[in-house]
């Protein structure tokens, strides 16, 4: 039997690669003659760098950059074997987890370090970028990132505006004359799985800023400031569209990528599956195995397992999913190409115990062996 394993991380316990290897171990310990290909998976958020770096044999690079509150942080990114493709995660430089809960304030947090990561990769010869932009602590419209790349945001007196969303309050003009010249030859695939616009009721300030520490007053102000930023951007790029789906992602970072860096905003799962050659491997498989920490009806909304299943079904492959927990409404996933799904955690096992890495590995291993033995 030939298996392709593309399973998302079980957040808090197993990474995508660890979960995939648990499945592989279970299969090969049952039948050493089976062929198993493990392709690390991510949805464009946390784990994107690790998934593509491990899956494609890239080199991990660490860079000291400005963090969300202007302190230095060590961020990592990956350069793929072609030497020109860099995989970055904005969260490693400007993520919410980098800011202690009591210090979260999107008026102050900046994406400057994201631009430094890009610049670091450009200086190493990279011209093609894959960027995951989930998990941000920011709401600066991506102006911090762009500032690090040479875009000048100034007030009415010609002075640089402060970093963070608060700088947008005094934004008067924008110049791209000093934009890093190499950017013209760069391409960006941005993993963006939200469809929010930059401003308005569904914009980044109202929908996402509360979880980043914004007050109601902050939200109203930032929304107005971002609207002005969108209008000022049109003076530089007449086709700038703050209403475009996904421009509100990561506190408006989607808008900055789309408008200033000519990026493509795409489904995160689709990017990962295309980059790791998933479909090529599926053609020769008998069974495709996927999964994630929890399977429920929401898993159909752009999550990794359904992305895997939809491609597998193009080639009429059987799809089996495993999850730490499975909700009662998960039957809806049958409509999206997942033929069978299994919960790996015993019903009577406490969550804290089930989340332990060695326990999660054992639960996944045992469940896979049980299922595979019934197939054989």
C-alpha positions as CSV (number, residue, x, y, z in Angstrom):
1,X,0.0,0.0,0.0
2,X,1.1,3.5,-0.8
3,X,0.2,6.3,1.6
4,X,0.6,10.1,1.4
5,X,0.4,11.7,4.9
6,X,-0.3,15.4,5.1
7,X,-1.5,16.2,8.6
8,X,-1.7,19.6,10.2
9,X,-0.2,20.2,13.7
10,X,-2.0,19.2,16.8
11,X,-1.5,22.6,18.4
12,X,0.1,22.5,21.8
13,X,1.3,18.9,21.4
14,X,2.5,17.6,18.0
15,X,3.9,19.6,15.1
16,X,2.8,18.7,11.6
17,X,6.1,16.8,11.0
18,X,5.8,15.0,14.4
19,X,2.2,14.0,13.7
20,X,3.1,12.8,10.2
21,X,6.0,10.7,11.5
22,X,3.7,9.1,14.2
23,X,1.4,8.0,11.4
24,X,4.3,6.8,9.3
25,X,5.7,4.8,12.3
26,X,2.4,3.2,12.9
27,X,2.0,2.1,9.2
28,X,5.5,0.8,8.8
29,X,5.5,-1.1,12.1
30,X,2.3,-2.8,10.9
31,X,3.6,-3.4,7.4
32,X,7.2,-2.6,6.6
33,X,6.5,-3.1,2.9
34,X,4.2,-0.1,2.7
35,X,5.4,3.1,1.1
36,X,4.8,6.3,3.1
37,X,5.4,9.8,2.1
38,X,5.1,12.5,4.8
39,X,4.5,16.0,3.7
40,X,4.4,18.6,6.5
41,X,1.4,20.8,6.4
42,X,0.3,24.2,7.5
43,X,-2.5,26.6,6.7
44,X,-0.3,29.7,6.3
45,X,-0.2,30.6,10.0
46,X,2.2,29.4,12.6
47,X,4.2,26.4,11.4
48,X,4.4,27.5,7.7
49,X,8.1,28.0,7.8
50,X,8.8,24.7,9.5
51,X,6.4,22.8,7.2
52,X,8.0,24.0,4.0
53,X,11.6,24.0,5.3
54,X,11.4,20.4,6.6
55,X,9.3,19.2,3.8
56,X,11.5,20.6,1.0
57,X,14.9,20.5,2.7
58,X,15.5,24.2,3.1
59,X,17.9,26.0,5.3
60,X,16.7,27.8,8.4
61,X,18.0,31.3,8.9
62,X,17.8,33.4,12.1
63,X,17.8,37.1,12.1
64,X,17.7,39.7,14.9
65,X,14.9,42.1,14.0
66,X,12.7,44.8,15.7
67,X,9.9,43.1,17.6
68,X,6.3,44.3,17.9
69,X,7.1,46.7,20.8
70,X,10.5,47.8,19.3
71,X,12.6,45.4,21.3
72,X,14.9,43.0,19.5
73,X,13.7,39.5,18.8
74,X,15.3,36.6,17.1
75,X,13.1,35.6,14.1
76,X,13.6,32.7,11.8
77,X,12.8,32.1,8.2
78,X,13.7,29.5,5.6
79,X,15.5,29.6,2.3
80,X,14.4,26.8,0.1
81,X,16.9,24.7,-1.9
82,X,16.5,26.8,-5.0
83,X,18.4,29.6,-3.2
84,X,15.9,32.3,-4.2
85,X,12.7,31.4,-2.3
86,X,12.3,32.6,1.3
87,X,9.5,31.4,3.5
88,X,8.6,33.9,6.3
89,X,6.0,34.2,9.0
90,X,5.0,37.6,10.2
91,X,4.3,36.2,13.6
92,X,8.0,35.5,14.2
93,X,8.7,39.2,14.1
94,X,5.4,40.8,15.0
95,X,3.2,38.1,16.5
96,X,0.7,38.4,19.3
97,X,2.5,35.7,21.3
98,X,5.6,38.0,21.5
99,X,3.7,40.5,23.5
100,X,2.7,39.9,27.1
101,X,-1.1,40.2,27.6
102,X,-0.9,43.3,29.8
103,X,1.3,45.1,27.2
104,X,-0.8,44.4,24.1
105,X,-1.7,47.7,22.4
106,X,-2.1,47.9,18.6
107,X,-1.5,51.7,18.8
108,X,2.1,50.9,19.7
109,X,2.9,47.6,18.0
110,X,4.7,47.6,14.6
111,X,5.4,45.3,11.7
112,X,8.8,46.8,11.2
113,X,10.6,43.5,11.9
114,X,8.7,41.8,9.1
115,X,10.2,44.3,6.6
116,X,13.6,43.6,8.2
117,X,13.1,39.9,7.6
118,X,12.3,40.5,3.9
119,X,15.3,42.8,3.6
120,X,17.6,40.2,5.2
121,X,16.4,37.6,2.7
122,X,16.8,40.0,-0.2
123,X,20.4,40.6,0.8
124,X,21.0,36.8,0.7
125,X,19.8,36.7,-2.9
126,X,16.1,35.8,-2.4
127,X,13.6,37.2,-4.9
128,X,10.6,34.9,-4.3
129,X,8.7,35.0,-1.1
130,X,6.1,32.9,0.6
131,X,4.6,34.7,3.6
132,X,2.3,33.5,6.3
133,X,0.6,36.5,8.0
134,X,-1.5,34.9,10.7
135,X,-1.2,35.7,14.4
136,X,-0.3,39.4,14.3
137,X,-0.1,41.8,17.3
138,X,-0.4,44.8,15.0
139,X,-2.9,47.1,13.3
140,X,-0.5,49.5,11.5
141,X,-1.7,48.7,8.0
142,X,1.8,47.2,7.3
143,X,3.4,50.6,7.4
144,X,6.1,49.3,9.7
145,X,7.1,46.6,7.2
146,X,7.1,49.1,4.4
147,X,9.1,51.6,6.4
148,X,11.8,49.0,6.9
149,X,11.9,48.5,3.1
150,X,12.3,52.2,2.5
151,X,8.8,53.6,2.0
152,X,8.6,57.0,3.7
153,X,5.5,57.9,5.7
154,X,5.6,61.6,6.8
155,X,3.5,64.1,8.7
156,X,2.6,67.6,7.4
157,X,6.0,68.9,8.5
158,X,7.8,66.2,6.5
159,X,8.9,64.3,9.6
160,X,8.6,60.5,9.7
161,X,5.5,59.4,11.5
162,X,5.8,57.2,14.6
163,X,5.7,53.4,14.2
164,X,2.6,51.6,15.2
165,X,-1.0,52.4,14.3
166,X,-0.7,55.7,16.3
167,X,1.6,57.0,13.5
168,X,-1.2,56.8,11.0
169,X,-3.0,59.6,12.9
170,X,-0.6,62.2,11.6
171,X,0.1,60.6,8.2
172,X,0.2,63.3,5.5
173,X,2.2,61.9,2.6
174,X,3.7,58.8,1.3
175,X,6.8,58.4,-0.9
176,X,8.2,55.2,-2.5
177,X,11.3,56.8,-4.0
178,X,13.6,55.1,-1.5
179,X,11.9,51.7,-1.6
180,X,14.5,48.9,-1.7
181,X,15.3,48.7,-5.5
182,X,15.4,44.9,-5.4
183,X,11.8,44.7,-4.5
184,X,10.9,45.4,-8.1
185,X,12.2,42.0,-9.0
186,X,10.6,40.2,-6.1
187,X,7.3,38.2,-6.1
188,X,5.2,37.5,-3.0
189,X,2.7,34.7,-2.4
190,X,0.9,35.6,0.8
191,X,-1.1,33.1,2.7
192,X,-4.3,34.9,3.6
193,X,-7.4,33.0,4.7
194,X,-9.6,35.9,5.8
195,X,-11.6,38.1,3.5
196,X,-11.9,41.2,5.6
197,X,-11.4,44.6,4.0
198,X,-9.0,47.2,5.4
199,X,-11.7,49.4,7.0
200,X,-15.3,49.5,8.0
201,X,-17.6,47.2,10.1
202,X,-15.7,44.2,8.8
203,X,-12.3,45.8,8.7
204,X,-9.3,44.8,10.7
205,X,-9.8,47.4,13.5
206,X,-13.3,46.3,14.4
207,X,-12.9,42.6,13.9
208,X,-9.4,41.8,15.0
209,X,-8.0,44.7,17.1
210,X,-10.0,43.9,20.2
211,X,-8.0,40.7,20.8
212,X,-4.8,42.7,20.4
213,X,-5.7,45.0,23.3
214,X,-7.6,47.8,21.6
215,X,-10.4,49.7,23.4
216,X,-13.6,50.8,21.7
217,X,-12.1,54.3,21.4
218,X,-8.9,52.9,19.9
219,X,-10.9,50.9,17.3
220,X,-12.9,53.9,16.1
221,X,-9.8,56.1,15.7
222,X,-7.7,53.4,14.0
223,X,-10.4,52.7,11.5
224,X,-10.5,56.4,10.5
225,X,-6.7,56.5,10.3
226,X,-6.5,53.4,8.1
227,X,-9.2,54.9,5.8
228,X,-6.9,57.9,5.4
229,X,-3.9,55.6,4.8
230,X,-5.9,53.8,2.1
231,X,-6.7,57.1,0.4
232,X,-3.1,58.4,0.6
233,X,-2.0,55.1,-0.9
234,X,-4.2,55.7,-3.9
235,X,-2.2,58.8,-4.6
236,X,0.9,56.6,-5.1
237,X,-0.9,53.5,-6.5
238,X,-4.1,54.6,-8.2
239,X,-5.3,51.0,-8.3
240,X,-5.0,50.6,-4.5
241,X,-8.2,48.9,-3.2
242,X,-8.8,49.0,0.5
243,X,-12.1,47.0,-0.1
244,X,-10.3,44.1,-1.7
245,X,-10.8,40.8,0.1
246,X,-8.0,40.1,2.6
247,X,-6.6,43.6,2.8
248,X,-7.6,43.7,6.4
249,X,-5.6,40.5,7.2
250,X,-2.9,40.9,10.0
251,X,-4.0,44.4,10.9
252,X,-3.9,45.6,7.3
253,X,-0.6,43.9,6.4
254,X,-2.6,42.3,3.6
255,X,-3.2,45.7,2.1
256,X,0.5,46.6,2.3
257,X,1.6,43.4,0.6
258,X,-1.1,43.7,-2.1
259,X,-0.7,47.4,-2.9
260,X,3.0,48.1,-2.3
261,X,4.7,44.8,-3.0
262,X,2.3,43.6,-5.8
263,X,1.6,40.4,-3.9
264,X,-0.9,37.7,-4.5
265,X,-3.2,37.0,-1.5
266,X,-4.0,33.3,-1.6
267,X,-5.4,30.4,0.4
268,X,-2.7,29.3,2.8
269,X,-3.5,25.6,2.5
270,X,-3.3,25.9,-1.3
271,X,0.1,27.5,-1.2
272,X,1.6,24.9,1.0
273,X,0.1,21.9,-0.9
274,X,1.3,23.4,-4.2
275,X,4.8,24.2,-3.0
276,X,5.4,20.8,-1.4
277,X,4.2,18.9,-4.5
278,X,1.3,17.3,-2.8
279,X,-0.8,16.5,-5.9
280,X,2.2,14.9,-7.6
281,X,2.5,12.5,-4.7
282,X,-1.2,11.8,-4.5
283,X,-1.4,10.5,-8.0
284,X,0.6,7.4,-7.0
285,X,-1.0,6.9,-3.6
286,X,-3.6,4.4,-2.5
287,X,-4.7,6.2,0.6
288,X,-4.3,9.8,1.8
289,X,-4.1,10.5,5.5
290,X,-4.8,14.0,7.0
291,X,-6.1,15.6,10.2
292,X,-5.6,18.3,12.8
293,X,-6.1,18.9,16.5
294,X,-9.8,19.2,16.2
295,X,-12.3,18.2,13.5
296,X,-15.7,19.9,13.4
297,X,-17.9,21.6,10.9
298,X,-15.6,24.7,10.9
299,X,-12.9,22.5,9.5
300,X,-14.6,22.9,6.2
301,X,-13.8,26.6,6.2
302,X,-10.5,26.7,4.5
303,X,-8.7,24.4,7.0
304,X,-5.9,22.2,5.9
305,X,-7.6,18.7,6.1
306,X,-10.3,19.8,3.6
307,X,-7.8,21.3,1.3
308,X,-6.0,18.0,1.3
309,X,-9.2,16.0,0.7
310,X,-10.3,18.1,-2.2
311,X,-7.1,17.6,-4.1
312,X,-7.1,13.8,-3.2
313,X,-10.7,13.5,-4.6
314,X,-9.6,14.9,-7.9
315,X,-7.7,11.6,-8.2
316,X,-10.4,9.5,-6.6
317,X,-8.2,8.6,-3.6
318,X,-9.6,7.5,-0.2
319,X,-9.1,10.1,2.5
320,X,-8.8,9.2,6.2
321,X,-8.5,11.9,8.9
322,X,-7.3,11.7,12.5
323,X,-7.9,14.3,15.2
324,X,-7.3,14.9,18.8
325,X,-11.0,15.5,19.2
326,X,-14.0,15.1,16.8
327,X,-17.2,17.1,17.4
328,X,-20.7,15.8,16.8
329,X,-21.2,18.0,13.7
330,X,-18.0,16.7,12.0
331,X,-20.2,14.5,9.7
332,X,-20.4,17.5,7.5
333,X,-16.9,16.8,6.4
334,X,-18.1,13.8,4.4
335,X,-19.4,16.4,1.9
336,X,-15.9,17.8,1.5
337,X,-14.0,14.6,0.6
338,X,-13.1,13.1,3.9
339,X,-14.3,9.5,3.8
340,X,-13.5,8.5,7.4
341,X,-12.4,10.3,10.5
342,X,-11.3,9.1,13.9
343,X,-10.7,10.7,17.3
344,X,-7.4,9.5,18.7
345,X,-8.0,10.6,22.4
346,X,-9.9,8.2,24.7
347,X,-13.1,9.8,25.9
348,X,-12.1,9.4,29.6
349,X,-8.6,10.9,29.1
350,X,-8.1,14.4,30.7
351,X,-7.2,17.1,28.2
352,X,-4.0,18.0,30.0
353,X,-2.8,14.5,29.7
354,X,-3.9,14.1,26.1
355,X,-1.9,17.3,25.2
356,X,1.4,15.9,26.3
357,X,3.6,15.2,23.4
358,X,4.4,11.6,24.2
359,X,0.8,10.8,25.0
360,X,-0.5,12.4,21.8
361,X,2.1,10.5,19.8
362,X,1.0,7.2,21.4
363,X,-2.7,7.9,20.9
364,X,-2.2,8.8,17.2
365,X,0.1,5.8,16.7
366,X,-2.4,3.4,18.3
367,X,-5.4,4.7,16.5
368,X,-3.7,4.7,13.1
369,X,-2.6,1.1,13.5
370,X,-6.1,0.0,14.5
371,X,-7.6,1.7,11.5
372,X,-4.9,0.5,9.0
373,X,-5.2,-3.1,10.2
374,X,-8.9,-3.1,9.4
375,X,-8.1,-1.8,5.9
376,X,-5.4,-4.4,5.2
